[in-house]
Amino acid sequence: MKSLLVYLKDYKKESILAPLFKMLEASFELLVPLVMASVIDVGIAREDRPYIIRMCLVLIALGITGFVCSVTAQYFSAKAAAGFGTGVRHALFAHIQELGFAEMDEIGSSTLITRMTSDISQTQSGVNLVLRLFLRSPFIVFGAMIMAFTVDVQSAVIFAVVIPVLSVIVFGIMLITMPLYRKVQSHLDSVLLTARENLTGVRVIRAFNKEREETERFERENQVLTDAQKFVGRISGLMNPLTYIIVNGGIIALIYVGALRVNIGDLTQGEVVALINYMSQILVELVKLANLIITVTKSVACGSRIESVLRIRPDMKNGVRTWQEPIPGTSGAQTSGGTPSCDLSAPAVEFDNVSFTYKGAGAESLSSITFCAQRGQTIGIIGGTGSGKSSLVNLIPRFYDADRGGIKIFGSDVKEYKTEELRAHIGVVPQKAVLFKGTIAENLRWGNESASDSELYRALDIAQAREFVEKKEGGLNFQIEQGGRNLSGGQKQRLTIARALVRRPEILILDDSASALDFATDAALRNAVRSMKDNPTVFIVSQRASSILYADKILVLEDGEMAGAGTHRELLENCPAYQEIYYSQFRKEAANG
């Protein structure tokens, strides 16, 4: 939690003024019992009405002044807390954007959502309350004890006994509940994960008639969260009754001792009332402090969870090399300033004995992969489910780093490039078509913010999407719902392909991105990509053998290993794994014919 306080640095003035105004309000509050004692001992005892009126006006003035100080403190604390929450939220979001896919897989999206929303809100609330009450409550507690000693030393000994006992209870409960609140937040992660899975997979759940099982699963997760909250709530709930018992016990002792001392003339009635008022103030403030401690305990637990994410450092280090066009008439190995640049005469992509394992996985997902793709070539990648096809292409834009071996892009190691520069020249169309709420044009311009409408239509033509886009109301300005809910699967896939083409990439990766297209549209798409003037290097990952028949090179993967590489004819002659896939989709007689 300490490291998060840096986000209050822009609100130093507010962070100082808020508690100062609260303590100023508390100072006026501590004067009230003394004024009341004067009213009783002087005004009422002597029946001096003008004196009583003057003291009542003093009380009103103290109340108004305290109210103004309280409102001012509330303003400064709210401003500082809101600024703190905004700073933490921006920092956490920016940090998450810097994390690699490996870290994102390890942490999980559900817990990140919880920390971005619930945890930050809880921490912000804690900061607000701390600025308002954390100094005020102890100030009144100890201030009331000091004021009690100024009234009567012997009676004030009761305060010296009550306050340490209360402190032990308050801070003891805080130390016990703090780790328990962390567990509550982790259970909240589980509930959020279950809810998120059910919302994203609602069609699958209904298709398999699993509503009852998922409802029971959610109830189990929710019950675990409820039980954890009840358990820690019972412990936290002990704070108020215990403080009430001890403080009221102190008041009883104070009344008893005060009555005896009034009888012998050591105390006046007004001074006894003042002492009781001070004890009552302690009671009220300790109840506030108890509630504050509970909130602060939650906030510290939430802050620690946020810190744990901010402490994660991506394993992937950013390179320093920029992607620069070669000088005309040269191989592109060096720029005019002498800085090395990508060598466009070198192979577009080169894998040299590459192996890769996901974090926490028991076995390698890719083992000893070696191949070379020249500029402008089309590379087909095929294999069974789980053979490592997506893992292979995810290494090209450096979504993950290989464990062993080397990957070169246009003659330079992929790790040498700046990540932004590298990915700016690679177009990736993932397996799952993801579109964002906004117009078609806004989604397409994710590939290139400055792209003109003619460039968008050019990409739509290649992606075989122009026809249905023009039929939509508004054309490029047609509003897409979140996740592309108002589009079919094939339409979403074609728009994601067009989005990648708007970038005019040097390397285009189609990761099983035409699975929802019919064979005719798929064939037209491949022909259009092959005839592109930019002549990009294209990687096509597909389950369909027909999608990669005419690729310049086909890579066949089996259990993460290269089972074969070559053209369609070569593999059909000497690669059993490819033969099995091909003949499972085409009749053997037709293939031979």
Disulfide bonds with the S-S distance in Angstrom:
none
